[in-house]
Amino acid sequence: MKRFTITALAISFCLSAYAQDTPDASVVQKIRKEGLENSKAMNIAFNLTDVTGPRLSNSPGLKRAQDWAVKQLTDWGLKNAHLEAWGTFGKGWQIDKYYAATTLPYYHAIIASPKAWTPGTNGPIKSDVILIKADSVSDLTKYKGKLAGKIIMLDQGTPLTSGVKPDFSRYADTSLAQMAAAKPGAPGRQRPAGGPMADRMAQMMKMREVRAAISAMLVEEKVGLILTYARGGQGTFFTSNGASYAMDAKPVSPELEVSAEDFLHIQRLLRAGKTVEVEADIKTSFYDQDPQGYNVIAEIPGTDKKLKDEVVMIGGHFDSWHAATGATDNAAGSTVMMEAMRILKAIDFKPKRTIRIALWSSEEQGLFGSRGYVAKHFGDPKTMVLTPDQKKISAYYNLDNGTGKIRGVYLQGNEAAGPIFQSWLTPFNDLGAATITINNTGGTDHQAFDAVGIPGFQFIQDPADYNTRTHHSNMDTYDRLVEDDLKQAATIIASFVYNTSQREAQIPRKELPTPQPARP
């Protein structure tokens, strides 16, 4: 009789767990109808890209987007929509004007962009281009006294090869099956000292030292403009920052990141002893009145007496790079999260737990917005000293891998969440979302939550042309967004949020991480 009782209790528990993780078909249908038939995703994306412009950290473009988002979320009926400071970032920056072209041996407009946080040319500049060849600091002495006001370029760059693969792709069934079949990873082993990795690190440090010495000399020499080789091809180039955004950053020279085709064209002429003349006019502005970084926060308050103080969070990073309008990185993810909140309000959902959206800033510089928010509200991963609110977060869901539709979920090593999410994906198997993988994925804001023991998840997304064409590039524009994919993603995430907010228990947690002292 005792054995029967235990078995009966076990069966009862399993049935109860299954019941609470079986989506309510009627609510799912409401979410699907609103998300797939009445979507506002492309209008949201239009405002975040074409209307707002680039959203570099602390730039006027980011501030325009943040103000618009606060107003839009409020207009939809969300509560407590506001900007919340996460800490000190530094200077904002934007391009006010850019023009550059070769004028000898003939006129040709150059595809390029000023590097972030670099100064302008202080008016029009025209000069023969000087090719700098320097493999060591001592190689620089022959150029001293010869570079003031000149346009220079370093003798570097990789020859282009024609691509044989399409830019745009979706996950094959075999790739998704491999993800689903992954096993939990074995504990990591410390890499032995020395060997190829140590050699590569030593080479990188040497290259950095040489580049730092070159940069310092070029500032001292009052160089007029630096032309830099940008990774990419077919007119696409991938951009980066060229200077520090710190309030007390040292001055640098004006620097233009040039598309591979234009850079190599100029380089070939110079190597052949031909004269190349370039004219340029670049103006950039710095913004240092308010060095604080801000996140956009808004909520749908919970209604259950016991659970309303618990929270389900969703988010994506709001900042972008500056050479385009940051459509796939990450207006796409921010659009989807805003649309998911709109869907839930549109169906008049009254959640048990509070649902909170966060649109992070300064993800591109190191997950600063989400890490600052987590440190302020939930705890410090360096010490694992946690706040009481850390226990009140059921889960955090993130989207930041481009425009591609959702194909499943990375569990981030959280095995217990797997069966729950598998059940929640079932109503969307017909939309291509069915894969659960134990694998981790990195480089985005769910890691800030995972680092303090809060279940944090990123969704599996089709690659589309994210890594081949749009990620941090001058082609990351509204036109690269796939409307049906954004609608599908917002619908699935709205359903996940609904299920998480109504579930009797929170999402299961992994063991708390060990403290992670700051790296030197």
GUSELO-961432 format. One record per residue (C-alpha): residue in three letters; x, y, z. Coordinates in nm, 4 decimals, decimal comma. Layout:
BEGIN
- ALA/X/Y/Z
...
END
This chain:
BEGIN
- MET/0,0000/0,0000/0,0000
- LYS/0,2848/0,2351/0,0806
- ARG/0,4505/0,1585/-0,2545
- PHE/0,1189/0,2249/-0,4343
- THR/0,0805/0,5575/-0,2539
- ILE/0,4263/0,6740/-0,3565
- THR/0,3640/0,5682/-0,7153
- ALA/0,0268/0,7408/-0,7189
- LEU/0,1815/1,0594/-0,5821
- ALA/0,4558/1,0458/-0,8440
- ILE/0,2025/1,0027/-1,1229
- SER/-0,0071/1,2847/-0,9807
- PHE/0,2982/1,5118/-0,9708
- CYS/0,3935/1,4289/-1,3282
- LEU/0,0402/1,4928/-1,4521
- SER/0,0317/1,8229/-1,2654
- ALA/0,3673/1,9275/-1,4125
- TYR/0,2523/1,8234/-1,7596
- ALA/-0,0738/2,0134/-1,7207
- GLN/0,0919/2,3398/-1,6199
- ASP/0,3312/2,3199/-1,9149
- THR/0,0644/2,2420/-2,1748
- PRO/-0,0197/2,5715/-2,3460
- ASP/-0,3792/2,6929/-2,3332
- ALA/-0,4904/2,6406/-2,6946
- SER/-0,7411/2,9256/-2,6862
- VAL/-0,4820/3,1794/-2,5656
- VAL/-0,2220/3,0539/-2,8126
- GLN/-0,4762/3,1034/-3,0908
- LYS/-0,5382/3,4620/-2,9792
- ILE/-0,1646/3,5286/-2,9729
- ARG/-0,1166/3,3721/-3,3171
- LYS/-0,4002/3,5722/-3,4697
- GLU/-0,2779/3,9026/-3,3294
- GLY/0,0887/3,8362/-3,4036
- LEU/0,0545/3,6915/-3,7528
- GLU/-0,2476/3,8825/-3,8846
- ASN/-0,2322/4,2215/-3,7119
- SER/0,1420/4,2669/-3,6742
- LYS/0,2956/4,6099/-3,6229
- ALA/0,6527/4,4757/-3,6357
- MET/0,7584/4,6473/-3,9570
- ASN/0,6238/4,9811/-3,8388
- ILE/0,8233/4,9471/-3,5180
- ALA/1,1346/4,8558/-3,7183
- PHE/1,0783/5,1506/-3,9539
- ASN/1,0791/5,3908/-3,6607
- LEU/1,3908/5,2346/-3,5092
- THR/1,5891/5,2444/-3,8355
- ASP/1,4761/5,4795/-4,1130
- VAL/1,3262/5,7393/-3,8783
- THR/1,5780/5,7265/-3,5927
- GLY/1,9002/5,6501/-3,7818
- PRO/2,2122/5,4876/-3,6326
- ARG/2,1936/5,4187/-3,2584
- LEU/2,5569/5,4211/-3,1453
- SER/2,5943/5,4220/-2,7675
- ASN/2,5109/5,7621/-2,6110
- SER/2,4563/5,9165/-2,9547
- PRO/2,1648/6,1450/-3,0421
- GLY/2,0252/5,8608/-3,2559
- LEU/2,0088/5,6242/-2,9603
- LYS/1,8462/5,8904/-2,7448
- ARG/1,5832/5,9549/-3,0164
- ALA/1,5048/5,5840/-3,0313
- GLN/1,4845/5,5543/-2,6524
- ASP/1,2462/5,8490/-2,6220
- TRP/1,0294/5,7081/-2,9005
- ALA/1,0194/5,3633/-2,7378
- VAL/0,9168/5,5038/-2,3974
- LYS/0,6305/5,6945/-2,5599
- GLN/0,5224/5,4005/-2,7773
- LEU/0,5211/5,1523/-2,4901
- THR/0,3211/5,3998/-2,2813
- ASP/0,0716/5,4519/-2,5656
- TRP/0,0165/5,0746/-2,5809
- GLY/-0,0789/5,0794/-2,2135
- LEU/0,2376/4,9506/-2,0484
- LYS/0,3141/5,0921/-1,7056
- ASN/0,6199/5,2675/-1,5648
- ALA/0,7866/5,3124/-1,9060
- HIS/1,1046/5,5067/-1,8405
- LEU/1,4760/5,5431/-1,8981
- GLU/1,6828/5,3903/-1,6206
- ALA/2,0515/5,4698/-1,5762
- TRP/2,2771/5,1650/-1,5482
- GLY/2,6082/5,3451/-1,4874
- THR/2,8690/5,5622/-1,6537
- PHE/2,9385/5,5000/-2,0220
- GLY/3,1213/5,8018/-2,1589
- LYS/3,0999/6,0243/-2,4654
- GLY/2,8435/5,9973/-2,7398
- TRP/2,9455/6,0521/-3,1022
- GLN/2,7937/6,0878/-3,4462
- ILE/2,8882/6,1612/-3,8074
- ASP/2,7660/6,5019/-3,9216
- LYS/2,9253/6,4917/-4,2652
- TYR/3,1274/6,2496/-4,4724
- TYR/3,2755/6,2792/-4,8200
- ALA/3,5857/6,1157/-4,9701
- ALA/3,7027/6,0418/-5,3247
- THR/4,0145/5,9835/-5,5290
- THR/4,0869/6,2742/-5,7650
- LEU/4,4045/6,1291/-5,9189
- PRO/4,4586/5,9280/-6,1327
- TYR/4,0838/5,9896/-6,1833
- TYR/3,7734/6,0757/-5,9849
- HIS/3,6129/5,7923/-5,7862
- ALA/3,3856/5,8186/-5,4818
- ILE/3,5110/5,6012/-5,1941
- ILE/3,2793/5,3651/-5,0030
- ALA/3,3800/5,4197/-4,6406
- SER/3,2805/5,5502/-4,2996
- PRO/3,4627/5,7401/-4,0264
- LYS/3,5572/5,5080/-3,7418
- ALA/3,3493/5,5591/-3,4300
- TRP/3,4743/5,8165/-3,1786
- THR/3,7354/5,9600/-3,4163
- PRO/3,7538/6,3331/-3,4980
- GLY/3,6819/6,4926/-3,8341
- THR/3,9234/6,6569/-4,0751
- ASN/3,8549/7,0127/-3,9537
- GLY/3,7431/7,1150/-4,3004
- PRO/3,8191/6,9901/-4,6544
- ILE/4,1517/6,8164/-4,7080
- LYS/4,3278/6,7128/-5,0306
- SER/4,6591/6,5293/-5,0418
- ASP/4,8684/6,2687/-5,2177
- VAL/4,8300/5,9430/-5,0270
- ILE/5,1412/5,8165/-4,8466
- LEU/5,1736/5,4402/-4,8023
- ILE/5,3176/5,3550/-4,4584
- LYS/5,5166/5,0314/-4,4337
- ALA/5,5981/4,9483/-4,0732
- ASP/5,6451/4,6066/-3,9131
- SER/5,8141/4,7431/-3,6026
- VAL/5,8361/5,0660/-3,4064
- SER/6,1819/5,1393/-3,5459
- ASP/6,0377/5,1414/-3,9002
- LEU/5,8518/5,4619/-3,8170
- THR/6,1558/5,6886/-3,7841
- LYS/6,1885/5,7424/-4,1606
- TYR/5,8434/5,9042/-4,1735
- LYS/5,8956/6,1606/-3,8981
- GLY/5,8522/6,5195/-4,0068
- LYS/5,6893/6,4207/-4,3387
- LEU/5,3256/6,3510/-4,2523
- ALA/5,1718/6,6751/-4,1231
- GLY/4,8377/6,7335/-4,2943
- LYS/4,8836/6,4285/-4,5184
- ILE/4,6433/6,1453/-4,6003
- ILE/4,8127/5,8158/-4,5195
- MET/4,7328/5,4454/-4,5297
- LEU/4,9063/5,1440/-4,3791
- ASP/5,0352/4,8783/-4,6165
- GLN/4,7954/4,6029/-4,5114
- GLY/4,4820/4,4249/-4,6272
- THR/4,3868/4,0809/-4,7551
- PRO/4,3238/4,0151/-5,1275
- LEU/3,9595/3,9437/-5,2022
- THR/3,8281/3,6097/-5,3231
- SER/3,4944/3,5451/-5,4894
- GLY/3,2345/3,3814/-5,2672
- VAL/3,0946/3,0416/-5,3586
- LYS/2,8203/3,0253/-5,0935
- PRO/2,4972/3,2256/-5,0856
- ASP/2,4788/3,5132/-4,8400
- PHE/2,1328/3,4146/-4,7142
- SER/2,0701/3,0759/-4,5540
- ARG/1,8385/2,8911/-4,3181
- TYR/1,9203/2,6036/-4,0879
- ALA/1,8963/2,2651/-4,2572
- ASP/1,7050/1,9908/-4,0770
- THR/2,0350/1,8063/-4,0289
- SER/2,1897/2,1062/-3,8504
- LEU/1,8916/2,1405/-3,6192
- ALA/1,9017/1,7655/-3,5473
- GLN/2,2681/1,7964/-3,4454
- MET/2,1798/2,0794/-3,2076
- ALA/1,8981/1,8764/-3,0552
- ALA/2,1260/1,5736/-3,0107
- ALA/2,3954/1,7687/-2,8233
- LYS/2,4871/1,6401/-2,4789
- PRO/2,5762/1,8448/-2,1713
- GLY/2,9397/1,9448/-2,1939
- ALA/3,2067/1,7943/-1,9732
- PRO/3,3668/2,0264/-1,7167
- GLY/3,6166/2,2525/-1,8859
- ARG/3,9859/2,1815/-1,8561
- GLN/4,2452/2,4486/-1,8127
- ARG/4,4549/2,4974/-2,1219
- PRO/4,8224/2,4153/-2,0764
- ALA/5,0596/2,7051/-2,0791
- GLY/5,2613/2,7681/-2,3934
- GLY/5,1990/2,6100/-2,7332
- PRO/5,0316/2,7598/-3,0431
- MET/4,7785/2,9625/-2,8453
- ALA/5,0507/3,1344/-2,6452
- ASP/5,2425/3,2064/-2,9670
- ARG/4,9359/3,3629/-3,1288
- MET/4,8728/3,5755/-2,8203
- ALA/5,2318/3,6948/-2,8270
- GLN/5,1976/3,7888/-3,1949
- MET/4,8758/3,9771/-3,1241
- MET/5,0381/4,1690/-2,8395
- LYS/5,3275/4,2639/-3,0658
- MET/5,0880/4,3846/-3,3362
- ARG/4,8992/4,5911/-3,0798
- GLU/5,2197/4,7488/-2,9562
- VAL/5,3223/4,8423/-3,3109
- ARG/4,9789/4,9814/-3,3917
- ALA/4,9705/5,1812/-3,0660
- ALA/5,3121/5,3269/-3,1462
- ILE/5,2002/5,4141/-3,4989
- SER/4,8848/5,5809/-3,3694
- ALA/5,0780/5,7875/-3,1168
- MET/5,3283/5,8983/-3,3819
- LEU/5,0540/5,9926/-3,6290
- VAL/4,8877/6,2138/-3,3685
- GLU/5,2230/6,3741/-3,2873
- GLU/5,2903/6,4287/-3,6576
- LYS/4,9439/6,5879/-3,7030
- VAL/4,8404/6,3528/-3,9838
- GLY/4,5403/6,4836/-4,1767
- LEU/4,3542/6,1526/-4,2307
- ILE/4,4170/5,7782/-4,1999
- LEU/4,2651/5,5359/-4,4500
- THR/4,2095/5,1924/-4,2907
- TYR/4,1282/4,8587/-4,4518
- ALA/3,7787/4,7384/-4,3573
- ARG/3,6832/4,3702/-4,3543
- GLY/3,4188/4,2782/-4,6136
- GLY/3,3598/4,2667/-4,9865
- GLN/3,1184/4,3478/-5,2698
- GLY/3,0766/4,6983/-5,1345
- THR/2,9919/4,5759/-4,7849
- PHE/3,2280/4,6667/-4,5040
- PHE/3,2154/4,5816/-4,1352
- THR/3,2804/4,8738/-3,9071
- SER/3,4234/4,9258/-3,5590
- ASN/3,5388/5,1938/-3,3187
- GLY/3,8630/5,3777/-3,3767
- ALA/3,9058/5,5417/-3,0388
- SER/3,8010/5,5321/-2,6767
- TYR/3,4656/5,6754/-2,5688
- ALA/3,5987/5,7528/-2,2185
- MET/3,5544/6,1079/-2,0991
- ASP/3,9312/6,1453/-2,0587
- ALA/4,0283/5,9589/-2,3779
- LYS/4,3543/6,0577/-2,5433
- PRO/4,3248/6,2363/-2,8796
- VAL/4,3540/6,0305/-3,1986
- SER/4,3861/6,1113/-3,5678
- PRO/4,0877/6,1260/-3,8033
- GLU/4,0360/5,7751/-3,9422
- LEU/3,8299/5,6490/-4,2328
- GLU/3,7377/5,2802/-4,2579
- VAL/3,7512/5,2055/-4,6322
- SER/3,5760/4,9238/-4,8193
- ALA/3,8102/4,6478/-4,9311
- GLU/3,7705/4,7173/-5,3035
- ASP/3,8517/5,0877/-5,2696
- PHE/4,1380/5,0335/-5,0244
- LEU/4,3039/4,7657/-5,2393
- HIS/4,2579/4,9792/-5,5509
- ILE/4,4501/5,2659/-5,3924
- GLN/4,7084/5,0295/-5,2463
- ARG/4,7830/4,8641/-5,5827
- LEU/4,8416/5,2019/-5,7443
- LEU/5,0758/5,3157/-5,4670
- ARG/5,2713/4,9904/-5,4703
- ALA/5,3202/5,0412/-5,8455
- GLY/5,4645/5,3861/-5,7837
- LYS/5,1624/5,5782/-5,9129
- THR/5,0382/5,9003/-5,7572
- VAL/4,7012/5,8794/-5,5837
- GLU/4,5338/6,1961/-5,4659
- VAL/4,2384/6,1872/-5,2279
- GLU/4,0111/6,4666/-5,1137
- ALA/3,7859/6,4392/-4,8102
- ASP/3,5649/6,6439/-4,5823
- ILE/3,4595/6,4788/-4,2564
- LYS/3,2815/6,6291/-3,9587
- THR/3,2016/6,4367/-3,6416
- SER/3,0559/6,5538/-3,3113
- PHE/3,1105/6,4383/-2,9525
- TYR/2,8465/6,4500/-2,6785
- ASP/2,9767/6,4646/-2,3223
- GLN/2,7037/6,6529/-2,1344
- ASP/2,5600/6,3300/-1,9896
- PRO/2,8017/6,0336/-1,9686
- GLN/2,5400/5,8039/-1,8103
- GLY/2,4112/5,5036/-2,0048
- TYR/2,0389/5,4256/-2,0015
- ASN/1,8076/5,1303/-2,0640
- VAL/1,4406/5,1494/-2,1649
- ILE/1,2211/4,9692/-1,9086
- ALA/0,8431/4,9104/-1,9091
- GLU/0,5981/4,6615/-1,7550
- ILE/0,2650/4,4860/-1,7687
- PRO/0,1929/4,4527/-1,3938
- GLY/0,1060/4,1155/-1,2466
- THR/-0,2404/4,0576/-1,1014
- ASP/-0,2038/3,7467/-0,8825
- LYS/-0,1821/3,8250/-0,5113
- LYS/0,0916/3,5675/-0,4523
- LEU/0,2847/3,6005/-0,7806
- LYS/0,2572/3,9640/-0,8894
- ASP/0,5936/4,0513/-0,7285
- GLU/0,7652/3,7889/-0,9418
- VAL/0,8847/3,8947/-1,2863
- VAL/0,9245/3,7537/-1,6363
- MET/1,1743/3,9592/-1,8374
- ILE/1,2349/3,9907/-2,2109
- GLY/1,4847/4,2093/-2,3892
- GLY/1,7213/4,2888/-2,6702
- HIS/1,9887/4,5490/-2,7152
- PHE/1,8849/4,8837/-2,8568
- ASP/2,2234/5,0244/-2,9554
- SER/2,3844/4,9682/-3,2956
- TRP/2,6904/5,0619/-3,4973
- HIS/2,7020/5,3742/-3,7084
- ALA/2,7697/5,2824/-4,0736
- ALA/2,4014/5,1918/-4,1283
- THR/2,0815/5,1928/-3,9218
- GLY/2,1348/4,8731/-3,7201
- ALA/1,8325/4,6877/-3,8583
- THR/1,9354/4,3284/-3,7932
- ASP/2,1674/4,4196/-3,5062
- ASN/1,9575/4,4781/-3,3174
- ALA/1,6487/4,6701/-3,4223
- ALA/1,5181/4,3243/-3,5204
- GLY/1,5390/4,1834/-3,1673
- SER/1,4129/4,5051/-3,0091
- THR/1,1256/4,5172/-3,2571
- VAL/1,0270/4,1589/-3,1768
- MET/1,0295/4,2229/-2,8018
- MET/0,8256/4,5421/-2,8326
- GLU/0,5813/4,3636/-3,0636
- ALA/0,5504/4,0740/-2,8165
- MET/0,4457/4,3224/-2,5468
- ARG/0,2018/4,4872/-2,7863
- ILE/0,0467/4,1485/-2,8682
- LEU/-0,0098/4,0709/-2,4995
- LYS/-0,1726/4,4093/-2,4434
- ALA/-0,3831/4,3740/-2,7587
- ILE/-0,5375/4,0453/-2,6379
- ASP/-0,6015/4,2097/-2,2985
- PHE/-0,3848/3,9612/-2,1134
- LYS/-0,3812/3,9996/-1,7333
- PRO/-0,0664/3,8133/-1,6234
- LYS/-0,0167/3,6525/-1,2863
- ARG/0,3481/3,7602/-1,2759
- THR/0,4709/4,1023/-1,3838
- ILE/0,6107/4,1104/-1,7384
- ARG/0,8995/4,3496/-1,7929
- ILE/1,0701/4,4537/-2,1161
- ALA/1,4238/4,5943/-2,1211
- LEU/1,5882/4,7514/-2,4248
- TRP/1,9561/4,7576/-2,3393
- SER/2,2192/5,0132/-2,4356
- SER/2,5914/4,9651/-2,4940
- GLU/2,5688/4,5920/-2,5591
- GLU/2,8174/4,6419/-2,8418
- GLN/3,0850/4,7682/-2,6030
- GLY/3,0508/4,4766/-2,3581
- LEU/2,6902/4,4033/-2,2509
- PHE/2,7147/4,7145/-2,0343
- GLY/2,3438/4,7943/-2,0164
- SER/2,2281/4,4481/-1,9099
- ARG/2,5251/4,3873/-1,6796
- GLY/2,4711/4,7233/-1,5116
- TYR/2,1017/4,6491/-1,4645
- VAL/2,1708/4,3019/-1,3234
- ALA/2,4353/4,4353/-1,0854
- LYS/2,1961/4,7030/-0,9639
- HIS/1,8936/4,4767/-0,9165
- PHE/2,0050/4,1158/-0,8764
- GLY/2,3672/4,0739/-0,7729
- ASP/2,7356/4,0819/-0,8547
- PRO/2,8783/3,7855/-1,0517
- LYS/3,2281/3,8684/-0,9244
- THR/3,1272/3,7947/-0,5658
- MET/2,7908/3,6174/-0,6110
- VAL/2,6445/3,8409/-0,3421
- LEU/2,2799/3,8391/-0,4535
- THR/1,9828/4,0620/-0,3773
- PRO/1,6411/3,9339/-0,2639
- ASP/1,5014/4,0246/-0,6087
- GLN/1,7293/3,7660/-0,7721
- LYS/1,4904/3,4975/-0,6524
- LYS/1,1874/3,6777/-0,7955
- ILE/1,2878/3,6517/-1,1633
- SER/1,1383/3,3432/-1,3253
- ALA/1,3268/3,3780/-1,6565
- TYR/1,4842/3,6216/-1,9008
- TYR/1,4369/3,5744/-2,2784
- ASN/1,6623/3,7481/-2,5310
- LEU/1,6722/3,7955/-2,9087
- ASP/1,9882/3,9180/-3,0811
- ASN/2,0908/3,7081/-3,3820
- GLY/1,9460/3,9061/-3,6699
- THR/1,6217/3,8919/-3,8632
- GLY/1,6036/3,5111/-3,8911
- LYS/1,2955/3,3340/-3,7614
- ILE/1,3032/3,1343/-3,4390
- ARG/1,3847/2,7651/-3,4783
- GLY/1,4067/2,6759/-3,1083
- VAL/1,5853/2,7581/-2,7840
- TYR/1,9393/2,7339/-2,6485
- LEU/1,9001/2,5920/-2,2969
- GLN/2,2306/2,7383/-2,1774
- GLY/2,2953/2,4096/-1,9983
- ASN/1,9597/2,4173/-1,8152
- GLU/1,8396/2,0592/-1,8774
- ALA/1,5303/2,0886/-1,6573
- ALA/1,3885/2,3653/-1,8767
- GLY/1,4070/2,1460/-2,1879
- PRO/1,0773/1,9506/-2,1565
- ILE/0,8926/2,2702/-2,0593
- PHE/1,0123/2,4626/-2,3634
- GLN/0,9545/2,1632/-2,5907
- SER/0,5894/2,1646/-2,4871
- TRP/0,5636/2,5403/-2,5383
- LEU/0,7094/2,5135/-2,8894
- THR/0,4647/2,2419/-2,9973
- PRO/0,1921/2,4862/-3,1112
- PHE/0,4519/2,6514/-3,3352
- ASN/0,6078/2,3442/-3,4943
- ASP/0,4161/2,4329/-3,8106
- LEU/0,6076/2,7649/-3,8187
- GLY/0,9452/2,5871/-3,8116
- ALA/1,0193/2,6175/-3,4377
- ALA/1,0827/2,2802/-3,2735
- THR/1,4473/2,2480/-3,1681
- ILE/1,5693/2,2396/-2,8091
- THR/1,9443/2,2202/-2,7569
- ILE/2,1390/2,1958/-2,4333
- ASN/2,4066/2,4094/-2,5986
- ASN/2,5136/2,7521/-2,4825
- THR/2,5328/3,0554/-2,7039
- GLY/2,7218/3,3687/-2,6103
- GLY/2,7922/3,7282/-2,6955
- THR/2,4628/3,8796/-2,5908
- ASP/2,2567/3,9991/-2,2975
- HIS/2,1111/3,6746/-2,1597
- GLN/2,4622/3,6059/-2,0285
- ALA/2,4285/3,8892/-1,7761
- PHE/2,1357/3,7049/-1,6137
- ASP/2,2890/3,3592/-1,6433
- ALA/2,5986/3,4900/-1,4644
- VAL/2,3997/3,5450/-1,1424
- GLY/2,1956/3,2242/-1,1567
- ILE/1,8822/3,3608/-1,3246
- PRO/1,7534/3,1391/-1,6086
- GLY/1,8548/3,3347/-1,9187
- PHE/1,7848/3,2148/-2,2717
- GLN/1,8561/3,3144/-2,6309
- PHE/1,6439/3,1706/-2,9119
- ILE/1,7890/2,9743/-3,2051
- GLN/1,7442/3,1831/-3,5196
- ASP/1,8005/3,1141/-3,8875
- PRO/2,1301/3,2723/-3,9926
- ALA/1,9750/3,4652/-4,2858
- ASP/2,2559/3,6980/-4,4059
- TYR/2,3499/3,8167/-4,0575
- ASN/2,7132/3,7071/-4,0469
- THR/2,7766/3,7320/-4,4204
- ARG/2,6282/4,0714/-4,5006
- THR/2,4636/4,2744/-4,2238
- HIS/2,6255/4,2274/-3,8799
- HIS/2,8031/4,5573/-3,7947
- SER/2,8071/4,6532/-4,1631
- ASN/2,7072/4,9413/-4,3882
- MET/2,4337/4,7133/-4,5273
- ASP/2,2465/4,6692/-4,1990
- THR/1,9359/4,8523/-4,3146
- TYR/1,5570/4,8121/-4,2993
- ASP/1,5604/4,6377/-4,6382
- ARG/1,7419/4,3380/-4,4843
- LEU/1,4569/4,2608/-4,2438
- VAL/1,2308/3,9638/-4,3235
- GLU/0,8781/4,0562/-4,2206
- ASP/0,7385/3,7037/-4,1839
- ASP/1,0341/3,6037/-3,9666
- LEU/0,9844/3,8968/-3,7291
- LYS/0,6115/3,8225/-3,7023
- GLN/0,6823/3,4552/-3,6259
- ALA/0,9428/3,5425/-3,3615
- ALA/0,7214/3,7968/-3,1834
- THR/0,4322/3,5516/-3,1760
- ILE/0,6407/3,2713/-3,0251
- ILE/0,7999/3,4971/-2,7647
- ALA/0,4618/3,6408/-2,6645
- SER/0,3453/3,2827/-2,6064
- PHE/0,6572/3,1956/-2,4030
- VAL/0,6008/3,5043/-2,1890
- TYR/0,2358/3,4114/-2,1379
- ASN/0,3253/3,0567/-2,0318
- THR/0,6042/3,1705/-1,7993
- SER/0,3857/3,4290/-1,6307
- GLN/0,1027/3,1795/-1,5678
- ARG/0,3082/2,8746/-1,4670
- GLU/0,2601/2,7713/-1,1026
- ALA/0,6338/2,7407/-1,0462
- GLN/0,9215/2,9473/-1,1772
- ILE/1,1434/2,8149/-1,4560
- PRO/1,3881/2,5624/-1,3014
- ARG/1,7326/2,6913/-1,2164
- LYS/2,0809/2,5543/-1,2546
- GLU/2,3308/2,5508/-0,9716
- LEU/2,4478/2,8960/-0,8796
- PRO/2,7670/2,9911/-1,0611
- THR/3,0844/3,0314/-0,8621
- PRO/3,2129/3,3873/-0,8159
- GLN/3,3966/3,5185/-1,1226
- PRO/3,6590/3,7750/-1,0225
- ALA/3,7313/4,0395/-1,2828
- ARG/3,9958/3,9384/-1,5358
- PRO/4,3165/4,1393/-1,5455
END
